[in-house]
Amino acid sequence: MIYKKFQDLELSALGMGAMRLPIIDGDDSKIDASATQKMVDYAMEQGVNYYDAAWGYHDGNSELVMGEALKKHSREKFYLATKFPGYDLNNMPRVKEIFEKQLEKCQVDYFDFYLFHNVCEMNIDSYLNEEKYGILPYLLEQKKAGRIKHLGFSAHGGYEVIKRFLEAYGEHMEFCQLQLNYVDWEFQNCKKKVELASSYNMPIWVMEPVRGGKLASLPEDAEQKLKALRPEETTVAWAFRFLQSLPQVTVTLSGMSNFEQMKENIATYSEGKPLNENEMKTLLDIADGMLSGKLPCTACRYCTSHCPKGLDIPALLELYNEHSFTGGGFIAPMALSALPEDKKPSACVGCRSCEKVCPQQIKISEAMADFNAKLKG
């Protein structure tokens, strides 16, 4: 197992994410506790020492099952992370209640790592509202009391949201957890997000390294290009090798849902094999090819000055591209939930004024209609 230095700790470069644990009868709330125990035991045996749970994973059962699976191991042998569930605004007044319950569910006296969960457009105002909710002050109290060893945050939000959070709370944050993979390096502006975190000397934890399984297999021509460069490497391993090539990355979390996935990923992390310049270019070219169907908006903003509804068309098109490529998901709906109704895709009146000035000749009105239909469907 590769280890990375974080302050005075040695963390396994591969961490076990507990969002996609093995389940029974396809029911996400019914975790297969026996299979999970087997995976945790094997991970511990192979040197994995970082385990990442959250309040909402598996309908609230992830922390329970992980707490039970880890308790048979010495507390000094693993680092446990969980998060305050601010993705649901109803939780904002409940930080003390939830934190105490999380300790109980996980059967521990302290968390090694604790995060503001999913800082995004929808919740940034509430997270930063200390007068009303006091989330940061409470978490800093727990850190002072030794019940939180290291404080950080995860984010699926856009660059500007992360920037705003860091400007407000950066001095208190020790690490940043981002959705990061070779497709999102440019697609979700992850390169710029990593640079932002680096400007605060903040190490990166990675989530969605294979984009929910989307990078586990590629078009045949793409796989052949990779095989020509590294015949022994699996397609999934390429996604991890990309992350091993980024010096800012400390821990990569993988939500492994069966024992075979775990064995394969641990084998990959038995040694570091970062990409050379040619390999990196080939992989990023493959990512570009996967995104060839996205709308080519350059955010020139000619369109916005001609929209009678005042829509932020470039931002909406960016979300449309994300939603279309992912085939749904929560990122676009989450970001749109922060907008008033008259600024959402449904507010487009189809006048096509924007299209007359679009240098890329994007059929914006059709994209807005399709986006609205996708969101409703």
DRENBALUM-178350 format. One record per residue (C-alpha): x, y, z; residue in three letters. Coordinates in steps of 0.5 Angstrom, whole numbers, padded with zeros to 4 digits, always signed. Layout:
<pts>
XYZALA/...
</pts>
This chain:
<pts>
+0000+0000+0000MET/+0002+0007-0002ILE/+0002+0012+0004TYR/+0002+0020+0004LYS/+0004+0024+0009LYS/-0001+0029+0012PHE/+0002+0033+0018GLN/+0004+0028+0023ASP/+0000+0022+0020LEU/+0001+0017+0015GLU/-0005+0016+0011LEU/-0006+0010+0006SER/-0007+0013-0001ALA/-0013+0009-0002LEU/-0019+0010+0002GLY/-0025+0006+0003MET/-0031+0010+0001GLY/-0038+0008+0005ALA/-0043+0010+0000MET/-0043+0004-0005ARG/-0043-0002+0000LEU/-0045-0008-0002PRO/-0053-0009-0001ILE/-0058-0014-0001ILE/-0064-0015-0006ASP/-0062-0008-0010GLY/-0064-0004-0004ASP/-0059+0001-0002ASP/-0062+0002+0005SER/-0060-0006+0006LYS/-0053-0006+0007ILE/-0050-0013+0007ASP/-0046-0013+0013ALA/-0043-0019+0013SER/-0040-0018+0006ALA/-0038-0011+0009THR/-0034-0014+0015GLN/-0030-0018+0010LYS/-0028-0012+0006MET/-0026-0008+0012VAL/-0022-0014+0015ASP/-0019-0015+0008TYR/-0017-0007+0007ALA/-0014-0007+0014MET/-0010-0013+0013GLU/-0007-0010+0006GLN/-0006-0003+0010GLY/-0012+0001+0008VAL/-0013+0006+0014ASN/-0017+0011+0012TYR/-0025+0010+0012TYR/-0030+0015+0010ASP/-0037+0015+0012ALA/-0043+0020+0012ALA/-0050+0021+0015TRP/-0054+0020+0009GLY/-0050+0014+0006TYR/-0055+0008+0005HIS/-0061+0012+0008ASP/-0057+0013+0014GLY/-0054+0006+0015ASN/-0047+0007+0013SER/-0045+0010+0019GLU/-0048+0004+0023LEU/-0045-0001+0019VAL/-0038+0002+0018MET/-0038+0003+0026GLY/-0040-0004+0027GLU/-0035-0007+0022ALA/-0029-0003+0025LEU/-0030-0004+0032LYS/-0027-0010+0032LYS/-0020-0007+0030HIS/-0016-0003+0034SER/-0018+0005+0034ARG/-0011+0007+0033GLU/-0010+0003+0027LYS/-0015+0007+0023PHE/-0018+0014+0021TYR/-0025+0015+0021LEU/-0028+0021+0017ALA/-0035+0023+0017THR/-0039+0029+0015LYS/-0044+0034+0017PHE/-0050+0033+0013PRO/-0051+0040+0010GLY/-0054+0038+0003TYR/-0061+0038+0007ASP/-0062+0045+0009LEU/-0067+0042+0015ASN/-0061+0039+0018ASN/-0057+0046+0019MET/-0060+0048+0026PRO/-0058+0041+0028ARG/-0051+0041+0028VAL/-0050+0039+0036LYS/-0056+0033+0035GLU/-0053+0030+0029ILE/-0046+0030+0031PHE/-0047+0027+0038GLU/-0051+0022+0034LYS/-0046+0020+0029GLN/-0041+0019+0035LEU/-0046+0014+0038GLU/-0047+0011+0031LYS/-0040+0010+0029CYS/-0039+0007+0036GLN/-0033+0012+0037VAL/-0031+0018+0042ASP/-0028+0022+0036TYR/-0027+0023+0029PHE/-0020+0023+0026ASP/-0023+0027+0020PHE/-0030+0031+0020TYR/-0032+0035+0014LEU/-0037+0040+0012PHE/-0041+0036+0007HIS/-0042+0038+0000ASN/-0041+0045+0000VAL/-0045+0048-0006CYS/-0049+0053-0009GLU/-0056+0051-0005MET/-0052+0051+0002ASN/-0047+0056+0002ILE/-0051+0062+0005ASP/-0053+0057+0011SER/-0046+0054+0012TYR/-0043+0061+0013LEU/-0049+0064+0017ASN/-0046+0063+0024GLU/-0051+0068+0027GLU/-0057+0063+0025LYS/-0053+0056+0025TYR/-0046+0057+0028GLY/-0044+0051+0025ILE/-0037+0053+0024LEU/-0036+0055+0032PRO/-0039+0049+0034TYR/-0034+0044+0030LEU/-0029+0048+0032LEU/-0031+0047+0040GLU/-0031+0040+0038GLN/-0024+0040+0035LYS/-0021+0044+0041LYS/-0024+0038+0046ALA/-0021+0033+0042GLY/-0027+0030+0039ARG/-0025+0032+0032ILE/-0018+0031+0030LYS/-0018+0035+0023HIS/-0023+0039+0020LEU/-0024+0040+0012GLY/-0030+0040+0007PHE/-0033+0037+0001SER/-0035+0040-0005ALA/-0039+0039-0011HIS/-0041+0046-0012GLY/-0037+0051-0018GLY/-0031+0054-0017TYR/-0034+0061-0015GLU/-0038+0057-0009VAL/-0031+0054-0007ILE/-0027+0060-0007LYS/-0033+0064-0003ARG/-0032+0058+0002PHE/-0025+0058+0003LEU/-0025+0066+0003GLU/-0029+0065+0009ALA/-0027+0059+0013TYR/-0020+0057+0009GLY/-0016+0059+0015GLU/-0020+0053+0019HIS/-0020+0048+0014MET/-0014+0043+0013GLU/-0016+0039+0007PHE/-0021+0039+0001CYS/-0025+0033-0002GLN/-0027+0034-0009LEU/-0030+0030-0015GLN/-0024+0029-0019LEU/-0022+0025-0025ASN/-0019+0025-0032TYR/-0026+0027-0035VAL/-0028+0033-0030ASP/-0020+0035-0030TRP/-0023+0040-0035GLU/-0030+0039-0036PHE/-0032+0041-0028GLN/-0026+0046-0028ASN/-0023+0041-0023CYS/-0016+0043-0025LYS/-0018+0050-0023LYS/-0021+0048-0017LYS/-0014+0044-0015VAL/-0010+0050-0016GLU/-0015+0054-0012LEU/-0014+0049-0006ALA/-0006+0049-0007SER/-0006+0057-0006SER/-0009+0055+0001TYR/-0003+0050+0002ASN/-0009+0045+0002MET/-0008+0038+0001PRO/-0014+0034-0004ILE/-0018+0028-0002TRP/-0021+0025-0008VAL/-0028+0023-0009MET/-0031+0020-0015GLU/-0024+0018-0018PRO/-0028+0013-0024VAL/-0034+0018-0024ARG/-0039+0013-0021GLY/-0036+0007-0025GLY/-0037+0011-0032LYS/-0029+0010-0033LEU/-0029+0003-0031ALA/-0030+0002-0039SER/-0029+0006-0045LEU/-0030+0005-0052PRO/-0026+0000-0056GLU/-0021+0005-0059ASP/-0020+0008-0053ALA/-0018+0002-0049GLU/-0014+0000-0055GLN/-0010+0006-0054LYS/-0009+0005-0047LEU/-0007-0002-0048LYS/-0001+0000-0053ALA/+0002+0004-0048LEU/+0001+0000-0042ARG/-0001-0007-0044PRO/-0001-0010-0036GLU/-0006-0004-0034GLU/-0013-0005-0033THR/-0018+0001-0035THR/-0020+0003-0028VAL/-0013+0003-0026ALA/-0011+0008-0031TRP/-0016+0013-0027ALA/-0012+0012-0021PHE/-0006+0013-0024ARG/-0008+0020-0027PHE/-0009+0021-0020LEU/-0003+0019-0017GLN/+0000+0024-0022SER/-0002+0030-0018LEU/+0002+0032-0013PRO/-0004+0035-0009GLN/-0007+0029-0008VAL/-0007+0025-0001THR/-0012+0021-0001VAL/-0017+0018-0006THR/-0023+0015-0004LEU/-0026+0009-0008SER/-0034+0007-0006GLY/-0032-0001-0007MET/-0039-0005-0008SER/-0036-0012-0008ASN/-0030-0015-0006PHE/-0027-0016-0013GLU/-0027-0009-0014GLN/-0023-0008-0007MET/-0018-0013-0009LYS/-0017-0010-0016GLU/-0016-0003-0013ASN/-0012-0005-0007ILE/-0007-0008-0012ALA/-0007-0002-0016THR/-0005+0002-0010TYR/+0001-0003-0008SER/+0005+0002-0012GLU/+0005+0008-0015GLY/+0006+0009-0023LYS/+0005+0016-0025PRO/+0003+0018-0032LEU/+0009+0021-0037ASN/+0007+0026-0041GLU/+0005+0022-0047ASN/+0001+0018-0043GLU/-0002+0024-0040MET/-0004+0027-0046LYS/-0007+0021-0049THR/-0012+0020-0043LEU/-0014+0027-0043LEU/-0015+0027-0051ASP/-0019+0021-0049ILE/-0023+0025-0044ALA/-0024+0030-0050ASP/-0027+0025-0054GLY/-0032+0023-0049MET/-0034+0030-0049LEU/-0035+0031-0056SER/-0042+0032-0056GLY/-0043+0037-0051LYS/-0045+0044-0053LEU/-0039+0048-0054PRO/-0040+0054-0050CYS/-0034+0059-0049THR/-0038+0063-0044ALA/-0037+0070-0048CYS/-0043+0072-0045ARG/-0046+0075-0052TYR/-0052+0072-0051CYS/-0054+0074-0044THR/-0054+0082-0046SER/-0060+0079-0051HIS/-0064+0075-0046CYS/-0070+0078-0044PRO/-0071+0074-0038LYS/-0064+0076-0036GLY/-0062+0068-0036LEU/-0055+0066-0034ASP/-0054+0062-0040ILE/-0047+0060-0040PRO/-0048+0057-0033ALA/-0054+0054-0035LEU/-0051+0051-0041LEU/-0045+0048-0037GLU/-0050+0045-0032LEU/-0054+0042-0038TYR/-0047+0039-0041ASN/-0046+0036-0034GLU/-0053+0033-0033HIS/-0053+0030-0041SER/-0046+0027-0040PHE/-0048+0024-0033THR/-0055+0022-0035GLY/-0058+0025-0030GLY/-0055+0026-0023GLY/-0056+0031-0017PHE/-0051+0036-0019ILE/-0055+0040-0024ALA/-0061+0040-0020PRO/-0057+0042-0013MET/-0054+0048-0017ALA/-0061+0050-0020LEU/-0065+0049-0013SER/-0061+0056-0011ALA/-0064+0060-0017LEU/-0071+0063-0017PRO/-0076+0060-0021GLU/-0075+0066-0026ASP/-0068+0064-0027LYS/-0068+0057-0029LYS/-0068+0053-0036PRO/-0076+0053-0035SER/-0076+0061-0036ALA/-0073+0061-0043CYS/-0079+0064-0047VAL/-0076+0061-0054GLY/-0075+0068-0057CYS/-0068+0066-0060ARG/-0065+0073-0059SER/-0059+0070-0056CYS/-0058+0065-0062GLU/-0057+0071-0066LYS/-0051+0073-0063VAL/-0048+0066-0061CYS/-0041+0066-0064PRO/-0042+0058-0063GLN/-0048+0058-0067GLN/-0051+0054-0061ILE/-0059+0052-0061LYS/-0060+0055-0054ILE/-0067+0055-0054SER/-0067+0048-0056GLU/-0062+0046-0050ALA/-0066+0050-0045MET/-0073+0046-0047ALA/-0069+0039-0047ASP/-0066+0041-0040PHE/-0073+0043-0037ASN/-0075+0036-0040ALA/-0069+0032-0037LYS/-0070+0035-0030LEU/-0078+0034-0030LYS/-0077+0027-0033GLY/
</pts>
